[in-house]
Amino acid sequence: MNIAIVSAQALTSDTPAIARELGRGHRVTVYTRSATGQPSKGVAIEQVAAGPDVELSESDLLPYIPDFSAGLKSRWNKERPDIIHAHSWAGGLAAIAGSEGLGVPVTQTFHGHFHEGQTPVRRLECAIGRHARAVIATCADEESELIRMGVPRRNISVVPSGIDVERFRRQGPAFPHGDRPRLLHVGLGSDPGEIAVSGAATAIAALAAIPDTELVIAGGDDLSIERLRAIARNHAVGDRVDLLGPVPHTAMPKLMRSADLVLSLAPTVPTGVAALEAMACGIPVVASAVGAHLDSVVDGVTGFLTRPGRPAETAIRIRELLGDMTLRTAMGYAAADRARSRYSLERISMELLRVYERTCA
């Protein structure tokens, strides 16, 4: 099968890995505005010139979509793919325009990032979702949102994000830490906005009720880090909070294995990759009961789910796990088993192929 993957912006964290997995038995080409790395076995990366080679805001990106779609059409007229998988609304818009008249089915993934209200982009998302031959949701919560947008239920398939279970595994090196239990919060991202900061802020507020414990927070830009530092001072836990800023993905397995618990407390969770990677490392998670977490984290088995923005509730669950080594160990084994059996790149790529085959048929 000749598979075309389209992304107008930078690829999501698992997309290159999934492309490599698909490339083991199929021809895969990634089309993107931005250079995303060197081709790997079975995967070609083609940069389509359309505006500056940097990440753009939505308002800045929209004028360059016609150039991007024209570049796609030019390439596809020379060599027609069998299936197109577009990522985000911008990739979907370009893929639909670029494939016009070719008779190639377009599949679409939004990654749970939807706009509210009757904005122009929201209307585009609805139109793209209804036009695509198949829409791939990353979790059941996203499937419900797609149905509300008017996408026919029969056109929706739920395929979660995949993780590298060979890199993220129980056995392996870990960063050292002191005698105090370590909590690690992951999932801040680089957005300084309220949504990005609020999950980490909940973790800091919960720490105030968990004595003799340290909290390490991975991710964030300078502005969000300063905001969190101020929040930590306000809760009188500044000496127990370590703000790392951006952490290379290659270092995350060692960082996660150094933690007693991993927290992922954001109020919106489109993919839940951070929690999955922690589970694969055999670390129980305390996660917000939203989005992809509702599918991946089995409450009371692989970790605990808590309502977002509830630091007191979160602190109770953290204390319960830190105070019970047997429970924590059992959850760690269950978490690793679930991540490996359900969310491996191999399994997720097979599920995507089944969607592609049904769509082509």
GUTOR-251833 format. One record per residue (C-alpha): residue number from 1; x, z, y. Coordinates in Angstrom, 3 decimals, decimal comma. Layout:
<sites>
- i c1 c3 c2
- NUM X Z Y
...
</sites>
This chain:
<sites>
- i c1 c3 c2
- 1 0,000 0,000 0,000
- 2 1,257 -0,877 3,493
- 3 0,394 2,178 5,633
- 4 0,608 2,206 9,444
- 5 0,743 5,612 11,153
- 6 0,044 5,570 14,903
- 7 0,825 8,297 17,434
- 8 0,960 7,698 21,184
- 9 2,611 11,066 21,782
- 10 5,116 13,091 19,772
- 11 4,170 13,469 16,127
- 12 2,750 16,750 14,869
- 13 5,205 18,908 12,938
- 14 4,083 17,882 9,442
- 15 3,479 14,155 10,051
- 16 7,076 12,923 9,502
- 17 7,309 14,972 6,293
- 18 3,984 13,609 5,029
- 19 5,134 10,072 5,920
- 20 8,289 10,590 3,847
- 21 6,198 11,837 0,938
- 22 3,871 8,826 1,173
- 23 6,942 6,595 1,394
- 24 7,996 7,537 -2,130
- 25 5,520 5,033 -3,552
- 26 4,215 3,049 -0,586
- 27 5,463 1,245 2,466
- 28 5,028 3,446 5,547
- 29 5,649 2,520 9,176
- 30 5,269 5,022 12,021
- 31 4,397 3,415 15,383
- 32 4,993 5,604 18,423
- 33 5,740 5,388 22,125
- 34 8,554 7,934 21,802
- 35 11,635 7,740 19,603
- 36 11,048 10,359 16,891
- 37 14,200 10,150 14,796
- 38 15,879 7,905 12,315
- 39 13,987 6,146 9,517
- 40 14,123 7,893 6,160
- 41 13,715 6,440 2,700
- 42 10,443 4,530 2,492
- 43 9,573 5,130 6,179
- 44 10,302 2,896 9,159
- 45 9,844 4,157 12,726
- 46 8,970 1,529 15,329
- 47 8,982 2,437 18,995
- 48 6,414 0,460 20,972
- 49 7,336 0,231 24,649
- 50 4,464 1,633 26,732
- 51 5,403 3,682 29,764
- 52 8,291 6,153 30,040
- 53 9,838 7,473 26,821
- 54 8,743 11,068 27,443
- 55 5,750 13,240 26,615
- 56 3,010 12,549 29,158
- 57 -0,068 14,415 30,291
- 58 -3,383 12,865 29,333
- 59 -4,039 11,564 32,826
- 60 -0,571 9,987 32,943
- 61 -0,839 8,588 29,407
- 62 -4,149 6,751 29,731
- 63 -2,851 3,835 31,903
- 64 -0,265 2,981 29,229
- 65 -2,687 2,791 26,280
- 66 -3,384 -0,966 26,849
- 67 0,380 -1,680 26,637
- 68 0,653 0,435 23,499
- 69 -2,308 -1,286 21,804
- 70 -0,981 -4,731 22,812
- 71 2,361 -3,907 21,203
- 72 0,580 -2,794 18,038
- 73 -1,528 -5,962 17,931
- 74 1,573 -8,136 18,313
- 75 3,268 -6,435 15,377
- 76 0,178 -6,354 13,175
- 77 -0,593 -10,017 13,786
- 78 2,791 -10,795 12,211
- 79 2,429 -8,307 9,369
- 80 -1,003 -6,890 8,649
- 81 -1,125 -3,317 7,291
- 82 -3,584 -2,314 4,573
- 83 -4,649 0,910 6,288
- 84 -4,092 2,479 9,717
- 85 -3,941 6,245 10,220
- 86 -4,191 7,181 13,909
- 87 -3,336 10,621 15,289
- 88 -5,049 12,148 18,361
- 89 -7,506 10,374 20,625
- 90 -4,772 8,305 22,312
- 91 -3,435 7,038 18,992
- 92 -6,979 6,281 17,856
- 93 -7,840 4,349 20,999
- 94 -4,673 2,238 20,706
- 95 -5,143 1,665 16,967
- 96 -8,747 0,516 17,318
- 97 -7,870 -1,915 20,109
- 98 -4,707 -3,100 18,391
- 99 -6,450 -3,818 15,080
- 100 -9,410 -5,698 16,582
- 101 -10,159 -8,828 14,571
- 102 -7,755 -7,960 11,749
- 103 -10,269 -6,309 9,456
- 104 -7,962 -3,361 8,813
- 105 -9,729 -0,015 8,338
- 106 -8,728 2,753 10,757
- 107 -8,631 6,398 9,711
- 108 -8,415 9,069 12,392
- 109 -7,068 12,620 12,668
- 110 -7,660 14,682 15,829
- 111 -5,774 17,800 14,598
- 112 -8,538 20,004 15,970
- 113 -7,707 19,291 19,613
- 114 -11,068 18,470 21,204
- 115 -12,153 18,465 24,818
- 116 -15,201 20,334 26,023
- 117 -18,046 19,059 28,179
- 118 -18,779 15,478 29,133
- 119 -15,292 14,523 30,260
- 120 -14,084 10,923 29,874
- 121 -11,680 11,955 27,107
- 122 -14,455 13,821 25,284
- 123 -16,584 10,683 25,349
- 124 -13,612 8,706 24,029
- 125 -13,146 11,214 21,192
- 126 -16,796 10,863 20,178
- 127 -16,615 7,067 20,285
- 128 -13,368 6,954 18,291
- 129 -14,758 9,364 15,692
- 130 -17,864 7,224 15,186
- 131 -15,879 3,971 15,107
- 132 -13,207 5,032 12,599
- 133 -13,905 4,143 8,981
- 134 -12,821 7,662 7,953
- 135 -12,051 10,805 9,954
- 136 -9,703 13,369 8,438
- 137 -10,377 16,985 9,427
- 138 -7,688 19,610 8,915
- 139 -10,152 22,418 8,125
- 140 -13,849 23,128 7,590
- 141 -14,202 24,377 11,170
- 142 -12,994 21,008 12,473
- 143 -15,382 19,220 10,113
- 144 -18,291 21,089 11,712
- 145 -17,112 20,077 15,190
- 146 -16,867 16,424 14,127
- 147 -20,440 16,519 12,859
- 148 -21,560 17,953 16,201
- 149 -19,759 15,027 17,865
- 150 -21,909 12,580 15,926
- 151 -19,422 11,561 13,217
- 152 -21,377 10,868 9,990
- 153 -20,681 13,541 7,409
- 154 -20,015 10,902 4,745
- 155 -17,094 9,580 6,818
- 156 -15,325 12,949 7,050
- 157 -12,713 14,192 4,581
- 158 -11,031 17,593 4,861
- 159 -7,283 17,358 4,235
- 160 -5,274 20,340 5,551
- 161 -1,801 20,250 7,035
- 162 0,996 20,361 4,511
- 163 4,198 22,416 4,471
- 164 7,615 22,032 2,889
- 165 7,421 24,583 0,073
- 166 11,032 23,886 -0,922
- 167 12,322 24,995 2,470
- 168 9,719 27,733 2,973
- 169 9,947 29,825 -0,176
- 170 10,337 33,452 -1,225
- 171 13,968 33,149 -2,309
- 172 16,547 32,426 0,341
- 173 18,612 33,902 3,167
- 174 17,039 36,017 5,896
- 175 18,183 37,151 9,315
- 176 19,240 40,818 9,350
- 177 17,271 43,526 11,140
- 178 17,487 47,257 11,610
- 179 15,713 50,163 9,954
- 180 12,403 49,713 11,755
- 181 9,701 47,532 10,189
- 182 9,610 44,079 11,777
- 183 6,515 42,185 12,860
- 184 6,955 38,502 13,689
- 185 4,417 36,644 15,807
- 186 4,550 32,853 15,539
- 187 2,353 30,286 17,186
- 188 2,931 30,697 20,896
- 189 3,947 27,071 21,374
- 190 5,255 25,821 24,701
- 191 1,974 25,906 26,634
- 192 2,092 28,613 29,324
- 193 -1,701 28,676 29,487
- 194 -3,995 31,550 28,605
- 195 -4,782 30,343 25,073
- 196 -1,114 30,133 24,111
- 197 -0,235 33,546 25,528
- 198 -3,302 35,495 24,384
- 199 -2,404 35,691 20,687
- 200 1,044 37,109 21,416
- 201 -0,495 39,424 24,016
- 202 -2,844 40,792 21,338
- 203 0,186 41,471 19,127
- 204 1,914 43,362 21,955
- 205 -1,181 45,462 22,657
- 206 -1,501 46,252 18,936
- 207 2,161 47,335 18,824
- 208 1,362 50,182 21,217
- 209 -0,608 51,780 18,369
- 210 2,117 51,176 15,735
- 211 5,055 53,518 16,369
- 212 8,630 52,926 15,158
- 213 8,019 49,197 14,624
- 214 9,546 46,175 16,347
- 215 7,795 42,948 17,312
- 216 9,641 39,629 17,448
- 217 7,839 36,768 19,218
- 218 8,964 33,195 18,545
- 219 8,153 30,341 20,908
- 220 7,088 29,916 24,497
- 221 8,559 28,584 27,709
- 222 10,031 30,570 30,604
- 223 6,672 31,211 32,278
- 224 4,887 32,467 29,166
- 225 7,874 34,641 28,229
- 226 7,846 36,295 31,651
- 227 4,118 36,959 31,339
- 228 4,592 38,524 27,910
- 229 7,509 40,612 29,141
- 230 5,236 42,028 31,858
- 231 2,491 42,725 29,293
- 232 5,003 44,575 27,113
- 233 6,069 46,732 30,072
- 234 2,435 47,532 30,870
- 235 1,930 48,772 27,296
- 236 5,208 50,733 27,386
- 237 6,630 48,822 24,415
- 238 9,165 46,640 26,227
- 239 12,053 48,191 24,290
- 240 10,418 47,202 20,974
- 241 9,524 43,577 21,811
- 242 12,071 40,798 21,325
- 243 11,089 37,505 22,977
- 244 13,141 34,753 21,334
- 245 11,755 31,726 23,123
- 246 11,827 28,389 21,251
- 247 13,185 28,682 17,698
- 248 14,397 25,577 15,810
- 249 12,123 24,801 12,892
- 250 15,151 24,798 10,594
- 251 15,698 28,491 11,402
- 252 12,099 29,567 10,777
- 253 12,412 30,273 7,014
- 254 15,249 32,761 7,616
- 255 13,341 34,350 10,499
- 256 10,121 34,666 8,498
- 257 11,879 36,154 5,476
- 258 13,380 38,805 7,781
- 259 9,888 40,084 8,703
- 260 7,737 42,628 6,912
- 261 4,589 40,945 8,245
- 262 3,916 37,712 10,105
- 263 1,206 37,640 12,774
- 264 -0,653 34,531 13,919
- 265 -3,285 35,732 16,385
- 266 -4,109 32,772 18,625
- 267 -7,815 32,393 19,515
- 268 -7,791 28,712 18,481
- 269 -5,938 27,484 15,382
- 270 -6,243 23,742 14,635
- 271 -3,738 23,566 11,756
- 272 -2,530 27,096 10,939
- 273 0,903 25,833 9,866
- 274 2,736 28,996 10,979
- 275 0,607 31,208 8,739
- 276 1,033 28,803 5,823
- 277 4,819 28,754 6,192
- 278 4,912 32,560 6,257
- 279 2,729 32,700 3,147
- 280 5,061 30,256 1,392
- 281 7,942 32,648 2,177
- 282 6,029 35,425 0,418
- 283 5,236 37,303 3,632
- 284 1,665 38,602 4,076
- 285 -0,023 37,509 7,291
- 286 -2,396 39,140 9,734
- 287 -4,182 36,219 11,341
- 288 -7,042 35,531 13,709
- 289 -10,272 34,714 11,887
- 290 -10,678 31,257 13,417
- 291 -10,083 27,587 12,636
- 292 -7,676 26,719 9,836
- 293 -6,976 30,403 9,109
- 294 -10,479 30,718 7,693
- 295 -9,533 28,183 5,011
- 296 -5,936 29,195 4,273
- 297 -5,785 32,998 4,531
- 298 -7,773 34,765 1,806
- 299 -8,790 38,016 3,492
- 300 -7,582 41,006 1,493
- 301 -5,620 38,794 -0,950
- 302 -2,924 36,858 0,952
- 303 -3,252 38,876 4,164
- 304 -5,903 40,061 6,571
- 305 -8,128 38,207 9,017
- 306 -9,044 39,921 12,278
- 307 -11,236 38,927 15,179
- 308 -9,179 37,342 17,970
- 309 -8,441 39,491 20,995
- 310 -9,002 42,788 19,122
- 311 -5,669 44,679 19,231
- 312 -7,116 47,944 17,878
- 313 -8,584 46,158 14,845
- 314 -5,323 44,273 14,370
- 315 -3,269 47,482 14,554
- 316 -5,371 49,097 11,810
- 317 -4,660 46,208 9,434
- 318 -0,954 46,163 10,282
- 319 -0,615 49,920 9,683
- 320 -2,463 49,556 6,376
- 321 0,033 46,952 5,155
- 322 3,153 48,635 6,506
- 323 2,097 51,894 4,863
- 324 1,536 50,401 1,413
- 325 4,548 48,626 -0,108
- 326 2,642 47,851 -3,328
- 327 -0,181 46,137 -1,449
- 328 2,265 44,245 0,742
- 329 4,249 43,017 -2,249
- 330 1,141 41,934 -4,148
- 331 -0,160 40,048 -1,126
- 332 3,218 38,393 -0,670
- 333 3,202 37,016 -4,204
- 334 -0,407 35,851 -3,861
- 335 0,370 34,220 -0,512
- 336 3,359 32,297 -1,889
- 337 1,362 31,123 -4,893
- 338 -1,519 29,894 -2,739
- 339 0,739 28,084 -0,281
- 340 2,700 26,379 -3,028
- 341 -0,296 25,316 -5,124
- 342 -2,651 24,216 -2,329
- 343 -0,573 23,172 0,699
- 344 2,557 21,439 -0,621
- 345 3,475 18,110 0,971
- 346 3,121 16,448 -2,411
- 347 -0,477 17,585 -2,859
- 348 -1,492 16,804 0,723
- 349 -0,015 13,297 0,529
- 350 -1,972 12,675 -2,683
- 351 -5,190 13,756 -0,964
- 352 -4,457 11,425 1,958
- 353 -3,850 8,542 -0,433
- 354 -7,234 9,144 -2,043
- 355 -8,841 8,925 1,400
- 356 -6,944 5,697 2,140
- 357 -7,954 4,167 -1,195
- 358 -11,635 5,044 -0,731
- 359 -11,539 3,668 2,804
- 360 -9,942 0,387 1,717
- 361 -12,430 0,045 -1,116
</sites>
